[in-house]
Amino acid sequence: MEFTSENTGTKIVINPCSFQEAFRLKSAIQKALLKNNVSLEAALEQDITSLILAIDSDEEILERMFDCLKKSTYDGIKITKDTFEDESARGDLYDIFFQCLKVNIYPFFKPLLSRFGIELKAPKMGESQK
């Protein structure tokens, strides 16, 4: 997935990571939600803030996210934590994380949810959650 940052105008390419890395990220997210008693269904229907805070405050998720970004680039350079030492790049961090989740985690849930007749639409960047 390729996009241009609305914040900096930087070309960003998010490539899928390995199955193992994606699965570790998915598992870390699930653990964080359980640890914080966050109901995914309630968060998506009512208030996504609790979901975001549970994920954003977990150090393991941060590590797994960067594992999943190893094959992705920011202005042609591999994305690492050092990418965000530049303060202007920090404004792109959450857009990059969101797209990384969309590319690597969403595919796990799409078929499962369709079996139960649930349509989960991954919003596009900039779309309102409500």
For each residue, the residues with C-beta under 8 A, 3 or more apart:
1: 13 14 15 99 102 103
2: 11 12 13 14
3: 11 12 14 95 99 125
4: 9 10 11 12
5: 8 9 10 11 12 91 92 95
6: 95 125 126
7: 88 91 92 95
8: 5 88 89 91 92
9: 4 5
10: 4 5 74 75 89 92
11: 2 3 4 5 75 76
12: 2 3 4 5 72 73 74 75 92 95 96 99
13: 1 2 72 73
14: 1 2 3 69 72 96 99 100 103
15: 1 71 72 103
16: 22 71 103 104
17: 21 22 25 67 68 69 70 71 104
18: 21 22
19: 22 23
20: 23 24
21: 17 18 24 25 64 67 68 70 104
22: 16 17 18 19 25 26 68 104 105 108
23: 19 20 26 27 108
24: 20 21 27 28 64 67
25: 17 21 22 28 29 61 64 65 67 68 101 104 105
26: 22 23 29 30 105 108
27: 23 24 30 31
28: 24 25 31 32 58 60 61 64
29: 25 26 32 33 55 61 105
30: 26 27 33 34
31: 27 28 34 35 58 60
32: 28 29 35 36 38 54 55 57 58 60 61
33: 29 30 36 38 40 51 54 55
34: 30 31 37 38
35: 31 32 54
36: 32 33 50 53 54
37: 34
38: 32 33 34 42 43 50 51 54
39: 42 43
40: 33 43 44 51
41: 44 45
42: 38 39 45 46 47
43: 38 39 40 46 47 48 49 50 51
44: 40 41 48 51 120
45: 41 42
46: 42 43
47: 42 43 50
48: 43 44 51 52 129
49: 43 52 53
50: 36 38 43 47 53 54
51: 33 38 40 43 44 48 54 55
52: 48 49 55 56
53: 36 49 50 56 57
54: 32 33 35 36 38 50 51 57 58
55: 29 32 33 51 52 58 61
56: 52 53 61
57: 32 53 54
58: 28 31 32 54 55 61 62
59: 62 63
60: 28 31 32 63 64
61: 25 28 29 32 55 56 58 64 65
62: 58 59 65 66
63: 59 60 66 67
64: 21 24 25 28 60 61 67 68
65: 25 61 62 68 69 97 100
66: 62 63 69 70 79 80 81
67: 17 21 24 25 63 64 70
68: 17 21 22 25 64 65 100 104
69: 14 17 65 66 72 79 80 96 100
70: 17 21 66 67 78 79
71: 15 16 17 78
72: 12 13 14 15 69 78 79 96 100
73: 12 13 76 77 78 79
74: 10 12 77 78 79 83 89 92 96
75: 10 11 12
76: 11 73
77: 73 74 83
78: 70 71 72 73 74
79: 66 69 70 72 73 74 83 96
80: 66 69 83
81: 66 84 85
82: 85
83: 74 77 79 80 86 89
84: 81 89 90 93
85: 81 82 89
86: 83 89 90
87: 90
88: 7 8 91
89: 8 10 74 83 84 85 86 92 93
90: 84 86 87 93
91: 5 7 8 88
92: 5 7 8 10 12 74 89 95 96
93: 84 89 90 96 97
94: 97 98
95: 3 5 6 7 12 92 98 99 125
96: 12 14 69 72 74 79 92 93 99 100
97: 65 93 94 100 101
98: 94 95 101 102 125
99: 1 3 12 14 95 96 102 103 125
100: 14 65 68 69 72 96 97 103 104
101: 25 97 98 104 105 106
102: 1 98 99 105 106 122
103: 1 14 15 16 99 100 106 107
104: 16 17 21 22 25 68 100 101 107
105: 22 25 26 29 101 102 108 109
106: 101 102 103 109 110 122
107: 103 104 110
108: 22 23 26 105 112
109: 105 106 112 113 120
110: 106 107 113 114 120
111: 114 115
112: 108 109 115 116
113: 109 110 116 118 119 120
114: 110 111 117 118 119
115: 111 112
116: 112 113
117: 114
118: 113 114
119: 113 114
120: 44 109 110 113
121:
122: 102 106
123: 127 128 129
124: 127
125: 3 6 95 98 99
126: 6
127: 123 124
128: 123
129: 48 123
130:
